[in-house]
Amino acid sequence: MRLAVYPGSFDPVTYGHLDIIERTAIMFDRLIVAVSSNPCKNPLFSTDERMDMLRIVTRPFYNVVVDQFYGLTVNYAKEKEAQVIIRGLRAISDFETEFMMALTNKSLQGSVETVFLMTRAEFSYISSSAVKEVITFGGDVRNLVPPVIQERLQNKINNR
């Protein structure tokens, strides 16, 4: 079975993330969308909230499962017996950091490959950080995230 892991914080999941998920789901028998629990970051949504949102927006993909992990992505991938880690790239500026991480991962777990996917051009400017900033200042994020995510963002911002 061809198994891939798409790791990230997904705080929140955006149309850019969904683009990568949709295209990866076609290429692999199974895709694990893995939400990282990184204590160094200060996420807006809890890990459980992010997982719940991902489960909702990935329902159309029969071979996608949502999970969480803590620690090194490459160790998680090996534990799950995944052959590939998927990394989405928005712009060339993402490549250098991702390339160095891929080389590090390869040195730690030689059996796990990293595959880079460029998001479609119409999503290349979207980041979770930008989405949170836009909605915090009353901007419209309907072209950046699915409606259910927009609703959750608005509720979270309003209840702070």
C-alpha positions as CSV (number, residue, x, y, z in Angstrom):
1,M,0.0,0.0,0.0
2,R,1.3,3.4,-0.9
3,L,1.0,5.6,2.2
4,A,1.8,9.2,2.6
5,V,1.8,11.6,5.6
6,Y,1.0,15.3,5.1
7,P,2.1,17.0,8.4
8,G,1.3,20.5,9.5
9,S,-0.2,22.7,12.1
10,F,-3.3,23.5,10.1
11,D,-4.2,26.4,12.3
12,P,-6.5,26.8,10.4
13,V,-6.8,24.6,7.4
14,T,-6.9,26.7,4.2
15,Y,-7.9,26.2,0.6
16,G,-4.1,25.8,-0.1
17,H,-3.9,22.9,2.3
18,L,-7.0,21.3,0.8
19,D,-5.5,21.7,-2.7
20,I,-2.5,19.6,-1.6
21,I,-4.7,17.1,0.2
22,E,-6.9,16.6,-2.8
23,R,-4.0,16.1,-5.2
24,T,-2.1,13.8,-2.9
25,A,-5.2,11.7,-2.2
26,I,-5.2,10.8,-5.9
27,M,-1.6,9.7,-5.9
28,F,-1.6,7.5,-2.8
29,D,-3.7,4.6,-1.5
30,R,-3.9,6.3,1.8
31,L,-3.1,9.8,3.1
32,I,-2.7,10.6,6.8
33,V,-3.1,14.3,7.4
34,A,-1.1,14.7,10.6
35,V,-1.7,17.6,12.9
36,S,1.4,18.5,14.8
37,S,1.3,19.3,18.5
38,N,4.2,21.7,18.8
39,P,4.6,23.4,22.2
40,C,6.8,26.0,20.6
41,K,3.9,27.4,18.7
42,N,0.9,29.2,20.1
43,P,-2.0,28.0,18.0
44,L,-5.4,29.7,17.9
45,F,-7.2,26.3,17.8
46,S,-6.5,23.3,20.0
47,T,-5.2,20.1,18.5
48,D,-8.6,18.6,18.9
49,E,-10.3,21.5,17.2
50,R,-7.9,21.4,14.3
51,M,-8.4,17.7,13.9
52,D,-12.2,18.1,13.9
53,M,-12.1,20.8,11.3
54,L,-9.8,18.7,9.1
55,R,-12.1,15.7,9.4
56,I,-15.1,17.8,8.3
57,V,-13.3,19.3,5.2
58,T,-11.7,16.0,4.2
59,R,-14.9,13.9,4.3
60,P,-15.1,13.8,0.5
61,F,-11.8,11.9,0.3
62,Y,-12.4,8.2,1.2
63,N,-8.7,7.5,1.6
64,V,-7.8,10.4,3.9
65,V,-7.5,10.0,7.7
66,V,-6.7,12.7,10.2
67,D,-4.3,12.0,13.1
68,Q,-2.1,13.9,15.5
69,F,1.5,13.6,16.4
70,Y,4.2,15.0,18.7
71,G,7.9,15.1,17.8
72,L,9.7,14.5,14.6
73,T,7.6,14.1,11.5
74,V,10.0,11.6,10.1
75,N,9.7,9.3,13.2
76,Y,5.9,9.6,13.0
77,A,6.0,8.6,9.3
78,K,8.2,5.6,10.0
79,E,6.0,4.5,12.9
80,K,3.0,4.6,10.5
81,E,5.0,2.8,7.8
82,A,4.5,5.7,5.4
83,Q,6.9,5.8,2.5
84,V,6.5,9.5,1.8
85,I,6.2,12.8,3.6
86,I,4.2,15.4,1.6
87,R,5.3,19.0,1.9
88,G,3.3,21.8,0.2
89,L,5.2,24.7,-1.3
90,R,3.6,28.1,-2.0
91,A,6.5,30.0,-3.4
92,I,10.2,29.5,-4.1
93,S,10.9,31.1,-0.7
94,D,9.4,28.0,1.0
95,F,11.8,25.7,-0.9
96,E,15.1,26.4,0.9
97,T,13.7,25.6,4.4
98,E,11.7,22.6,3.2
99,F,14.7,21.3,1.2
100,M,17.0,21.4,4.3
101,M,14.3,19.7,6.4
102,A,14.0,17.0,3.7
103,L,17.7,16.3,3.8
104,T,17.7,16.2,7.6
105,N,14.7,13.7,7.5
106,K,16.5,11.6,4.9
107,S,19.6,11.4,7.1
108,L,17.4,10.3,10.1
109,Q,15.2,7.8,8.2
110,G,16.6,6.8,4.9
111,S,13.5,4.8,3.9
112,V,11.2,7.8,4.0
113,E,11.1,10.2,1.0
114,T,9.9,13.7,0.9
115,V,7.7,14.8,-2.0
116,F,7.1,18.5,-2.7
117,L,3.9,19.7,-4.2
118,M,3.4,23.3,-5.4
119,T,0.0,24.5,-4.5
120,R,-2.1,25.9,-7.4
121,A,-1.3,29.5,-8.3
122,E,-4.7,30.8,-7.0
123,F,-3.8,29.5,-3.5
124,S,-0.1,30.4,-3.5
125,Y,-0.5,33.5,-1.4
126,I,-2.6,31.9,1.4
127,S,-1.1,31.1,4.7
128,S,-2.8,30.2,8.0
129,S,-1.1,33.2,9.6
130,A,-2.5,35.6,7.0
131,V,-6.0,34.1,7.4
132,K,-5.8,34.7,11.2
133,E,-4.6,38.2,10.7
134,V,-7.3,39.1,8.2
135,I,-10.1,37.8,10.2
136,T,-8.8,39.4,13.4
137,F,-9.1,42.8,11.8
138,G,-12.5,42.1,10.3
139,G,-11.5,41.1,6.8
140,D,-13.3,38.7,4.6
141,V,-11.7,35.2,4.4
142,R,-14.3,33.4,2.3
143,N,-11.8,33.0,-0.6
144,L,-9.1,31.7,1.7
145,V,-10.9,29.0,3.8
146,P,-14.0,26.8,3.5
147,P,-17.2,28.2,5.0
148,V,-17.1,25.9,8.1
149,I,-13.6,27.1,8.8
150,Q,-14.6,30.7,8.4
151,E,-17.4,30.2,10.8
152,R,-15.1,28.5,13.4
153,L,-12.6,31.3,13.0
154,Q,-15.2,34.0,13.5
155,N,-16.6,32.3,16.6
156,K,-13.1,31.9,18.0
157,I,-12.2,35.6,17.4
158,N,-15.5,36.8,18.8
159,N,-15.1,34.7,22.0
160,R,-11.6,35.8,22.8
